[in-house]
Amino acid sequence: MTVSGFLSQLLQLAIALLLAPLLLGWVNQCRAWLQNKSAPSLLLPYRTIRKLFHKDAVVAENASAMFRITPYVVFAAMALAAAIVPSLATNLPFARAADAIALVGLFALARVFIALAAMDLGTAFGSMGARREMFVGFLAEPALLMVLFTASLISGSTLLPTIVETFTQRDLAIYPSLAFAGVAFTMVSLAENARIPVDNPATHLELTMIHEAMILEYSARHLALMEWAAALKLFNYSCIGLALFVPFGIAQGNADASAILGATPVLIAKLAGGGLGLALIETLSAKMRIFRTPEFLGTAFLLAVLGMLVNLLLGS
Amino acid sequence: MIDTLPLIIAVIAAWLAIGALGLARPRNLTYVGRVLFSAGAVAGLLLAGLALQAMSQAPQALTLPLGLPDLPFHLRLDALSAFFLFLLGVTAAAISVFSAGYFRASEGAAPGLLCLQYHTFLAAMAFVLIADDAFVFMIAWETMALASFFLVTTDHRIPEIRRAGFLYLLIAHLGALSILLCFGVLQGGSGDYTFASMRSMGLQGAWPSIAFLLALAGFGAKAGLLPLHVWLPEAHPAAPSPVSALMSGVMLKTAIYGLLRVTFDLLTGQLWWWGVIALVLGLATALFGVLFATVQTDMKRLLAYSSIDNIGIIVAGIGLAILFKTYDKTLLCAIALTAALYHCLNHAFFKSLLFLATGSVLHATKERSLGKLGGLIHRMPWVAWLALVGTLSIAGLPPLNGFVSEWLLLQAFLFTPSLPQSFINMLVPLAAAALVLAAALAAYAMVKFYGVVFLGRPREPSLAYAHDAGRFERVALVWLAAGCIVLGLFPVQVISRLDAVNAMLVGATVYHGGSSWWLLSPIDAKRASYSPLIVLGVTVVVLLLTIQVVHRFYHGRLRKGPAWDCGFPTQTPRMQDTAEGFGQPIRQIFEQFFRIERQLPTPFDVAPRYFVRAEDPFWHWLYLPLARAVDWAARQVGLIQQGRISIYLMYSFLTLLALLYFVR
């Protein structure tokens, strides 16, 4: 672990933390445009987080320490994930500590903590949200792992930086297995980030909520961290997708600070494209009933497994 | 270097002596609990220490002049035995400490009697692990089954418990018969039942496969492999919690030990399809177990099904190891085997921890049904926070121990180089998918378990009087939780010890000299690596930094108020998800796998009642038809019994004639 590697690691983490709310703002803006609404400011997520930090936290009387510690745990897990995913550089010392499987484990850790915190108060919506979140997760998590496995089989490594390096060095060719994986990954990302068609981030109808139902009881700094963590999660998923399927423009080798800063505009451009695509999907599809979710995610899972099988059969 | 085997035998003898001493004053709880069980715990620790030392030593053998004339007891201690002895010692120590504070005078059998059964059980398990001939093995195996049967039926006045005990005994004996036949095949007509002779036998033709299948069935019955798993969800809830912990955490592992001993040690040439059978059976068991765990409403049944799940994962790992071994991929074989062994150790820790925690909950609330618990994190903080460690471990989350074995197993799956058979190449990714699905469902089941028992609001008013665990119970829980954390954080150190077993069974080691102590990278640093210490370190640093920054730059003001719940005015604890409610999505998706008995209220019911029960389909597919067939056969035989002496005399006469004809 060299000093320069450590610095590039910290720099990437800082950029991820700062950019994550921007991505959320951008998606919201695109969606508003596509739906013919007047768009909120691009900076609205930042303002929301700042506003929430200023407020006094209100915590239910029967909350245990679990409830109060969870926002910090979730935020820390997402921050660590942001440090692992090669969004700007591949010279990431922390990425060696947690490969793709551990990354999925980190997401699962965050999920389990949110679900437990939602059950902590014993409210009807909280436990309903927890149940639904775990229900979405039990299919989404294997599907995500299968997608990552397909990439790992192609590159012979479960380390994300190595995957990115092998993918950029190969000739430009379409891998059929990656096509399956790409579709599966898109579906999983929608589900995991509480997006339409699985969940609706803008919903105000309690009975349809999943993610929102779980963080219903949070306020002020706890809510701010939860929102920021959710933004980071979207950012992380986008960066995983970009690293697997559009791995160009990421600073490779012993990248220094200037290389990372040079890679940042490329990342922003790619994220802008991805965010527009997300807004498009959300506008074109309708939210489905909760019991259609397993079909949706089951399809994603099967596609990912198919991708892996195709990889083994065709060797590509 | 000292010989550890005699010392280990001394520890086993000490356990037997402690058990016998329990009979001296069987009703004196202080004497039995505080003195004897504590002494048993010390013996357990000693055993663990000795076994740890023995793992790096050369195999030691000893012949004891016990048993029948000309059939002395052959004992042997090698790395495989030592590993499982370590597991036994280290887990039993915690469970004994817990038992020291757990058993009450008023419950079931006299404490002194329990002490005898408990320590006989421990000693028998240890003897199974060091047996070096089939006779000793079977004697110890049967003693283990009987001792645990008596422990399961501690509360024998309750009919369900007697029934559970009977079922357990029945399946244990089916398994024992199968193991006996397996040894019969293994001795290959030589009449020499020592393991040494079996090793050099070199069976030909179909015999090794027959031996393997018999071993799989026999040890599978003890471990809870499909379809012989039905005793687990009956016996575990029936037994007192420390006994459940011991059975689930340790006894199931003796079956894994037996399977490994027969497959990798006594049989020399493995065949690829054994691996496929073990892999498929293991994964089917894992998925079945975890699906049923998600819909249980009794906390100990939930954990029992979760044990089935974990045993399935272990057997799948063994299957993978066999597969790699037959194709001479020794490094991958070593990784798969390490994953299986690591998972054995993990499961011993977290499952014992959770079973003991349910014991504390049971004592504090007198309630086993999830529907009547809740909110215990406020009343029982020690148990709740320590159980959280077990819950996160069993859910396979980094940086705890359950994740390490899962990670290793997935690595073994993932780096399957192209094996010669394309059929197996196709099977491996499908198996990996099934494994991942089982792992994700385990997280679902465990969130349900923890959330319903410890979080939320108390579902019954009586829970307000629940008390936290006593001193002894806390020590045991802390010990096991610490084990989960240590096993999770220091995989490299653990695996470097486990390599002794790998070297013995497969002739390859996962770890080589040049690897760093904090980074787990079994194949090659370019391919995969994982460092739980860094994951934990970075997470904790970010967490503390966030807390600091938020409190410093903003404020730490906090107000308490009633829960908001979207502004709904009346909220009662009954509005939380029940255990049935939490499992409902899984029940609905996988409806065809369950046998669901459901009673729905109509809008006009005066006293509406909702009732649902998901039953194990194997009862109806397999066991009840089998029982009916046996009944029918018995009735047919009954036809010849007319109760008249002349008819019986005629039978004797006809038999005599037939015999004369044949003997002629």
Interface residues (C-beta under 8 A of the other chain):
Chain A: F53 H54 D56 A57 V58 V59 A60 E61 N62 A63 S64 M66 Y72 V73 F75 A76 A77 A79 L80 A83 F94 R96 A97 A98 D99 I101 A102 G105 L106 A108 L109 R111 V112 A115 L116 M119 D120 L121 G122 T123 A124 F125 G126 S127 M128 A130 R131 R132 M134 F135 G137 F138 L139 E141 P142 L145 M146 F149 S152 L153 G156 S157 T158 L159 T162 E206 L216 E217 R221 L225 I290 F291 P294 F301 A304 V305 M308 L309 L312 L313
Chain B: G374 G375 I377 H378 L388 L392 A395 G396 L397 P398 F403 E406 W407 L410 Q411 L414 F415 S418 N425 M426 V428 P429 L430 A432 A433 V436 L437 A439 A440 L441 A443 Y444 M446 V447 K448 Y450 G451 V452 L455 G456 R457 L519 A525 K526 R527 A528 S529 Y530 S531 L533 I534 V535 V538 T539 V540 V542 L543 T546 I547 V550 F553 Y554 H555 R557 L558 R559 K560 G561 P562 A563 W564 D565 C566 F568 Q571 P573 M575 Q576 D577 G581 F582 Q584 P585 I586 Q588 I589
